[in-house]
Every structure is written in C-alpha cells, then in structure tokens.
Amino acid sequence: MTDALRKQINSCLAEIAKGNEFALDALSRLVSARMYSVAMSVVRDRSTAEDVVQDSFLRIVQSASSFRPDTNGYAWICKITQNVALNYLRRESRYRTENIDDFFFLSADDDVEQLSTATLLVRDAMSVLTELEKRVVYQKYFMDLTVRDIAQSLHKSKSAVQRAIASGEEKMKNYLKSGTKPPV
C-alpha cells in the first residue's frame, strides 16, 4: 500500500469524524474490497462477509472520533473488520438454536409405537411447559448452555431464566410423578 493511499484513508477517517457523509463514500471506494477480503478470510461465507463489511462501516462511523490521525488507518479498519467477523462467528456458534418443537418429535404425528418410551415421557413432560420454559430447559439440558448464555440469547435477566428453569423442572418432575398435566 502506498503512502498516498494511507494518507487518503486517514483523511477520510478524519472527515468522517467531523460528520462528512461524502468521506464515507470515498473510504468505501478505497477499502471495501480489502475489508471484504479480511471478512472472507474469517467467516468463509460470501453473504456473511458482506454483512460483516456493512457492520464494519457502521462501527467505523461510530468510532471515527477515537481514531488517531497519526496512526495507520488501514490497519485500524482491518482490525475493526476482523473483530466484527469474529463476533459474527462467536454469535453464530453460541446462539445457534433449533426449534424446540422439532426436537424429540414434539409436534410430530408419528406412530406412537415407533417412539421410545423415554422419548414419549420427555415429549409429554415438555408439553406442560410454557414456551419460555421449553426454551430454557432445552438450552440448559440439550445445548448445555450456562444460565448467562441462555439469558443473553433470550434477552432476559439471569434471574428470570433461573426462575423459568426452576419452574419448568418442577412442572416436569410433578408430571412425571403423577402422570397428569397441571391445570392451565
């Protein structure tokens, strides 16, 4: 990369910090292809890499005032892009969820004889839970997530998740002991 290109990038970042919208277009023309390459090297998916580049531009606009003009703007942009891409991967792997009704054939109309006794018991016990209780029990026991991770994925407080887990466990335990559903 030439010194002239580095100066242009730094100049664009300084203008973005001042609120100049045209500077963002100029910066995009200068570095968007390189940002895409950085994103692709991390996420290895074209559409996700495009999302990463877009989110990186948002982060650049938000953080432009903290950029020091005497430093390497290109490296700063690449680091932002890399961090956004890594955050995408973390979020994807941590919060990958499946439909709880699809698990253990909870909503299937399959022949009951083909399902194992344990599966039937779990399906019936899960049917007494609210949607929130189903989600937290599934994420705790089948996805092995912590209460903190469950709370973050559902945008709930840790105490609300703990209450939902305790309530769900109690309902399932009572159902398995008695074999009857609680009143709604």
Secondary structure, DSSP 8 states (H G I E B T S, - for coil): --HHHHHHHHHHHHHHHHT-HHHHHHHHHHHHHHHHHHHHHHH--HHHHHHHHHHHHHHHHHHGGG--TTS-HHHHHHHHHHHHHHHHHHHHHHS----GGGGGGTT----GGGS-HHHHHHHHHHTTS-HHHHHHHHHHHTS---HHHHHHHHT--HHHHHHHHHHHHHHHHHHHHH-S----
